[in-house]
């Protein structure tokens, strides 16, 4: 499969693809909650030993907090569940390529693996603008699988922004 990814970013040849899609579908469900709250629909779950130990969605607008990205909220939940800030053995599933803040936090958390849906050409810090999670100069690197349910993740975001543009246009006529 030539998808333009380098070898360190791959789907793997084991049974993980099915599990990856299943967990990504849960992340998409979380993203819908963000959307209902007026936030950009981005969701994630963290899985430890096959069990979901954190699920979160973007709450930037809801909490008036620039750091309230889905990944940051989920990291806190997972660390609380495990009782350790080191999230060895954990995989995070997030609908959109993480930004620099979240990518940095994943490295700090010593997370094993990152699985994400669609790329973010504007702020992506896994391969679009930077690759923070696999930078040799840092003391930890994550295994990355990109593009899981990417079409669904992209469509969810596109529909949100399209609807928002229409609402803005309609409000200008009021
Ligand atoms: Zn982020």
Boltz pocket constraint, residues with backbone or C-beta under 6 A from the ligand:
constraints:
  - pocket:
      binder: B
      contacts: [[A, 69], [A, 71], [A, 98], [A, 99], [A, 100], [A, 101], [A, 102], [A, 103]]
      max_distance: 6.0
